[in-house]
Amino acid sequence: MSAPAGTAAPARGGLLRHHDFRLLWAGETTSRLGTGITAVALPLVAVGTLDAGPLAMGVLGAAAWLPWLLIGLHAGALVDRLPRRAVMITCDLACLGTLIAVPVAAWFGWLSIGLLLAAVLVLGAASVFFSTAYQAYVPFLLDKGRLAEGNAKLQGSEQVANMAGPGAGGLIAQWFGGLAGLFVDALTFLASAVSLHLIRAREPRRRVESRPGDMRREIGEGLRFVGRDRYLRVLALAASVDNLILNGYMALIVLFLVREVGVPLGAVGLLLTADAVGGLLGAVLAARLAKRLGTARAMLVCSLGATPFGLLVPLAGNGFGLLFFVVGMAVPAAGMVVGNVVVNGFRQTYCPPELLGRMFTSSRFLQYGVMPAGAVLGGALGAAIGLRAALWVLFAAAVLGKGVRLIGPIRRTRDFPSEYPVAASNPTR
């Protein structure tokens, strides 16, 4: 898909000289920084202020992803009908209001697990619409030749934000309390909304004549496109297995560090930056590895080779024992981000533009729909057998789960195809 007129990036300077991409990049990075702060601040509010236990933490973790299961498919169909930039701005403003409401409720003495759960559900619903519109908007701003560079830059800055966000969240919680971190995150959503508003490019109007049954038909088109394609269905299944397990152990990580290892609250965020440091390394290396090994092979090598390092996390202890945690989080994150950069670029170039939103949410419906179950499973497992034992089980399952990527044609493929074969009569080829 070609970039809109007047927005193609100059050859010299790359995307750093692309006005609209810079704004999108700046807004998304700022928002990700705030999200990283909330990733630490919100669990600390639950643990420190409301004395939440493992099961409550699992339920809160599940609530963040439950909207993908409930409204994900409808969001894809709606985003394919609506101006995507307007959808993203609306979502930013919804998050702004929600994050301000939580500290206000606390100041009035109204804060409870139930209210925190409601806030997480709203933030999760906004994330469904924002990320769907965002993935479909990037190919509008950039032509195919720039997508690899754009995705690498977006993933790289996301990892920098993820690296700075948890550390900042931990320090803010230590100095001012977790509620202050939520207020800071609210300001980052305001910055994102302003950046998106300043983008010059305007999407062409899409005329949609809605008739009874159209929404169901459009949702079905997205599901069939993913389900019938031999690449997309394996990637969706593999990511579903990954996310089920990942959300299980992430629901326990903060509790594990605070209660099992004895890490001070202010240091929790700093340790969680290990994940983002690894992710940043993956974003830096992604394009080189994809060029040298091939896109499909780079994804496989990094996924299968990096994940076993996660087995170091349950070995973590205080002092030098924290190095096990750092390495165990950083190396798998690097492999995961290489895979994300490669797969995002493949989907954006492979999928027909009119199906981008529905393809994305159909995949995410499968990938994220299992995450609430994963968070509850992790919380229940931690309550039943203990935090350290639960992490052993979950990280071992993560290693075994990577084998799903060996199903189908990907194991025999050097590079993912760059476009969908429209002329082919059989979508599964």
Protein Blocks (a to p, Z undefined) as FASTA:
>chain_A
ZZdehiaccfbhpjmlmmklmmmmmmmmmmmmmmmmmmmmmmmmmmmmnopafklmmmmm
mmmmmmmmmmmmmmmmmmmmpcfklmmmmmmmmmmmmmmmmmmmmmnopacfklmmmmmm
mmmmmmmmmmmmmmmmmmmmpcfklmmmmmmmmmmmmmmmmmmmmmmmmmmmmmnojklm
mmmmmmmmmmmmmmmmmpmbdcddddddddehklmmmmmmmmmmmmmpmklmmmmmmmmm
mmmmmmmmmmmmmmmmmmmnopafklmmmmmmmmmmmmmmmmmmmmmmmmmnopklmmmm
mmmmmmmmmmmmmmpcehjllmmmmmmmmmmmmmmmmmmmmmmmmmmmmpcfklmmmmmm
mmmmmmmmmmmmmmmmmmmmmmmnojklmmmmmmmmmmmmmmmmmgcjllmpfbdcfbdc
fklmblnZZ
